[in-house]
Amino acid sequence: MQAALKELDKELTWVPHPTEMFVPCEVPSPGQYINYFTRSSIANVKTVGPQVTPRQLQEDFPDMVKMNEVCEATILHNLRQRFAQDKIFTNIGDILVSLNPYKWNLNCPEQLCSDEMLIKFSKIPTGDEVPPHIFGIASTSYRGLLNQKNQSILISGESGAGKTEATKKCLAYFTKVAGANSGGIESKILESSPIMEAFGNAKTVRNNNSSRFGKWMMVYFNKIDIQICGSNIINYLLEQSRIVSQNPGERNYHIFYQLILCGSLDNHPLAKWDLGAPSDYMVLSRGGTYGAEGIDDVKDFQELTDALKTMDFTSEESDFMFRIAVAVLHLGNILFTKSDGAGCKVVLKGSSGVALQKAADAIGIPAEELNTALTIKILVMGKNRVSKPLEDQNSRTVRDSLSKWLYNR
């Protein structure tokens, strides 16, 4: 027994590691470090961290401000140890660290984002310690509102960290506890997500549903009973380069694939556009990827159309947005060649000529006007207007700039 207790209390040292970041090591002699878990030797150690004991390695801290030693090594170890038990939420005081498990079912029920957990957090008395959970952040903020204090929640992280899902869970909490008398505003807030994801999310090499824009959302509560009375969403810094080009293994924005796949279904309203297949379009082909695991474009488009109706978009407004996306698809297929004189001209034969006509139809202008806009530069000098033919490289730049401008509108 004494030997076991002595083993638990022996001194170890945190040592930097090339893949594990930090590992606890025994130090049998100066300059010699043995990994406590794997018993392998670690060479070329230049700096070391604080000391730790095997007993401390077994400790689990839901709130890391309570750790005996707070440093990079102990923080990473605690997060790794909790994550192995499906404990994806950990507090650092008022800050919540959330690790994306990339799965919906967890073996730790108190970490689930279920209705049962939402109700549990809504009943936590003021002043009680709030367990680590995304509903805990929302609950603390709402209690601040009850005290007539404005609240802010900052959700940050790298691509794939789970920012979009965290935002949804916070909104779900607010609409549940403060949406009963909102007159339907709570449903509109929740239904904004499918719209923003369709037009602003895309598959990247790290995340199949990555938000490619920043989002500032304001939810307004009345002062009488702290019920939701309005909301405002500001989007900014959309990744416009993705509209015309993607890195290998990545997709363009979801809306393009939704339109094409739904348009290929029999008797679907989008069939009128005769869009063909994703591989038919240059703006979708540069990434070499047309599908994404976990993304159902047909199902998501149905959710999009339902959300647009909930948000009171008219059929004309919805059709206008879809026409802009269709125009971007066809604009990317317009080709240019050098003309007999100065500048260049649009290739009117074959698929390029068809793309010019379909892009113009989608925008709502004659094909001749679009042709001129892509190949002629107008210089205004005082009261005079001078037309200057563009070279093919410049026309391609104009074409891509027009696509970005239309989509970002």
N, C-alpha and C positions, 0 to 999 in steps of 0.2 A: 504493500500500500504506500509506504513512504517513498519507494522508488518511483511509483507511478506519479505521485504528487510532485516529486522532484523533477520528473521528466516534463510535467506540465508547466513548471515554473522556470525552466532553464532559459537562458538568454539567447535570442536569435537576433539577427540583423537584417534589415531590408536592404537588398542589393539590386541595382538596376539589371534588367534582363532584356535581350533584344526583341523577344516576342511577347513575353508576359508582363512587360513594363517593370514590375518589381516582384521579387520572390524572397521569402524568408530563408535565411541561410545560417547554418552553424559555422562557427569560426574556430576550428580546432587549433589553429596557429595563426599568427599575424600574416595577412596576405592570402590566406587559404579560406575559400568559401565553398561550402557544400549545401546544395539545395535541400531544404528540410523535407520536401515532399518526394522528390525523385532521386535523391542521394547522389546526384551528378555534380561534378565540380564545375565551378564558374571561374573562368580566367579573365584576365585583363580588366579587373575591377579597379576603377579610378576613384569613384566616390561611393559612399554608402549612406543609407538612411538611418532613421532612429531604430532603437531596439524594440523587440516584441517577444512575447512568450507564446508557446503553443496554446496555453489557456486563453490568451487574448485572441488568438486566431480563430477560436471556436465561437467567440462572442458575436451576436447578431444585433446590430443597432438600427432600428427603424428611423431614428433621428441621429444623424452623425455628429451633431454638435455635442453629443453626450459621450463620444469616444474619448479615451484617455489621451490618445495622441492623434491629432488631426493633421494629416499630411497627404500628399498624393498617393503614397504607397498604401496607407490604411484605408483611404477612401475607395481606391480601386479594389482592394481586397474585400471590403464590406459589400460593395456593389456586386462583385463577381459571386460572392458567397450567397447573397440574397437572390440573385438572378437564377442561380442553379436550383433554387427552391421555388421558382416561378413568382418570386416577390419582386415585381417589376417597378414598384414605387418605393422611394426612399426620401425622407426629408433631410434637409440641411437647414434647420430653423424654419423660416417662412418659405424657403425655396424647395420645390419638389423636383427630384431627379427621376425621370421616367425612362426606362429602357424598353425599346420596342422588342417584344417577344416573337414577332412575325407569326403569331397564331392567335386564335380567338379564345380557345379553351385553356384555362390555367388550372394547375393542381392546388392553387392557393385561393380558396373561395373569396377571402376578404380583399383580394386584389382585382376581382372581376368588376366590370362596369355594368352591373345588372341593375334592374329596377329596385331589387331588394337592397342593394348597397346604396343606391341613390336615396331611398327613403331613410335608411339608417343614418347617413350623413346629414340629412336635413333635420334630424331630431337631436343632434349633438348640442348639449346646453352651452350657452355662452361662457367662455372661460375654461372649458374642458380642453384637454390636449386632443388635437385632431390627428388621427392616424394618417400615415402617408397614402395618399390616393388623389387622383385628379378631381374626384368629387369633393375632397377635402379642401382643395384650393378654391373651387367654386363656392363651397359652403362658407368658408371664411370671408370671401368677398361679399357674399349676400348678407352675412351678418353685419358687415361693415356698412352696407346700404341701409340696413334697419336702423343704424345709428346715424343716418343722414350724412354719411361720408362717401364721396365719390371713390370708386375703386378701379384699379387697372390690373389686368393679368397679361404678363408678357410671356409668350410661348416661343422659344427659340431652340435651335438645334440644326444639325446638318441634315442633308437629304436622307430620307428614310428613317429619321429619328421618331416620327409619329406626331408631328406638329398638327397635321390636318385632323387626325383622329382625336387628339387632345382638345382641339377647338370644338369639335362636334360634341364631345362629352360635357364640356363646360356649358355649351348652349343647351344641351339636353337637360342639364340640371336646372338652369335658370327657367326654361320653359315649363318644367315640371312643377317647380315650387312657386313660380310667380307668373304663370301663364293662364290661370283659370279665368281671369276677368279681362283678358287682353283683346278680346274681340277677334280672335283669329290671327293676331300678329305673331304669336308664338310659332304657329305652323309655317308662316311665311319665312321666319328666321331659319327654321330647320331646313326648309325646302330651298334655301339659297345655295346650299352646298352642292347639289347635283349640277346646278348651272355653272358655278365657278369651277368645279372640277372638270366639266366637259370642255370648257373653253380655256382653262388655265393649267390643267394638269397633263402630264405626259409620262411615258415610260422612259426612265434613264437606266444606266447600267447598274445603279444601286437601288432603285426603287421603281416599281411598276406603276405607281400612282403618285408621282412627285409633283408638288405644287411648284410651278415655275414663275411665281409672282409673290409679292408681299401683300399683306392684307391687314388693314386696320378696321376693326369692327367696333361700333359703339351700340350698346343696348341701353335704351332709356327706360327708367322706372318712374312711375308717379310717386309723389311724396306722401300721398294719403295712405295707401295700403301696400306700397312697394311692389306693385304689379307692373309687368311689362307694358309699355305704352308706345314703343317705337324702336326703330333700329336704323342704323346707317352703316354701309360698308364701303370702304375706299380701297380700291386695288391699285397697286403701283409696281413699277419696275418689272413689267412682264418681259420674259426672255424672248425678245422679238427675233433673234437670230434663228431660233428653232422653227419659226414659221416657214423658212425657205431652205433650211439645212439642218441636219442632225448628225451627231457623232455615231460611229458604228455601234450597232446594238441598241440604238435608241429610236423612239417613235416621235412623230409630231404630236400635236395636241389631240386629245381623245375625240373631239368633235368630228374631225375629218373621217376617221374610221367608222364612227357611228353613222354618219350620213351615208357612206358608201355601202356598208353592210346592210343597213336597213333599206337602202334604195334597191338592193338586189332581191328583196323579198317580194313575192307576188302580191299585187293589190296594195302595196304600201304607198302612202302619200308621197314618199320621196322617190318613188320609181320614175316620176316624171323627169328627173334630172339625168337619168341614164348614165350613172357615174362609173359603171364598170367595176374594176378591182383596184385596191390600193396600189398595186404594182404598176398601174397605168400612169401614175403621177410622179413627176420628178420631185416635188416637194415632200413626198412620202417615201421615196426610194433611196435617198442618200444614206439613211441609217441601216438599210438592209433588213429591217425588222417590221413586221406588219401586225403581229399579235403580241399579247402580254399575258403571262400567267396570272390568273385571278381577276382579269378584266373581261367582262362580258359586254361588248360594245352594243349589242342589240338590246339587252336588258337595261343597260345604263341610259340608252337613248330614250327608252320608255319612261324611265325615272325623270329624265330631263324634260320631256314634254309634259309630264304630270306636274313637275315643279313650276314650269312656265305658266301653266294654267292657274296653279295656286297663287302665284305671284301676280296674277291678273294681266299677264301679257296677252295681247290680242293675237289672233291667228296671223294677221298682217305683220305684226312686229316680230313674231317668231319666224315667219317665212323670210323676213328681211335679214335676220341674223344668219339663217341657213344659206341664203343666197350669197352673202358675203363670203362664207366659208367655201361655197362652191366656186365662186369667182377666184379665190386664192388657189384652189386646186388647178383650175384651167390656166391661170396666168403663168404658173410654173412650167407649163408645157409649150409656151410660146417660144419659138426659136427665131434667131436673127442671122442674117447673112449680109455680106458686103454688097452694096448696090453698085450699079454700073458707074454712077458718078461719085459724089462725096457721101460719106456716112454709110448707113446700113438700111436694111428694110426687113420687115417681118416675112418669114417664110410662109407663104400662103397656101402652099400645096401640102397635102397629107394631114397628119395629126396636128401640126402647128396651126394651120389655117382653121381647122375645126375648133381648136382650143381658143383662138382669138375670138371667134364668133360666140362660143359658149360663155367665155369670160365677159364679153360685152353684154350679152343677154342677161347674165346674172347681175351685173352692175346696173344695167338699165340704160345703156347708151349705145349708139350705133357702133358697129365694128370699125368703121372708118375713123371715128373719133379716137377710139382706143389705140388704133394703129398709129395715128399721128402723135398721140400723147407719149407713146413709147419710143418713137424714133426721131422726133423733132423737138429741139429746145427753142423756146421763145425768149429772146432777149429784149427787154424794155429799156430803151434809151430815150429819156425824156418823153416826148409824145409819139415816138416811133417804136414799132415792134418789128424785130428782125428774127427770121426763122433760120435756125442753124441745125443741119443734120447731125445726128449723133452716131458715133462709132458703135459697132456691135457690142463691145465690152461695156460702154456707157449705157446702152439700151438695156442690157441685162441688169445693170445696177438699178436703173429706173424701174424696171419690171419688179425686182425684188423689193425695192423701197415702197412701191405702190401696194404690194401684197402685205407688207408689214403695217403700212398706214391703215389700210382697209380693215385688217384684222384687229388692230389695236383700237379702232374707233368703237 
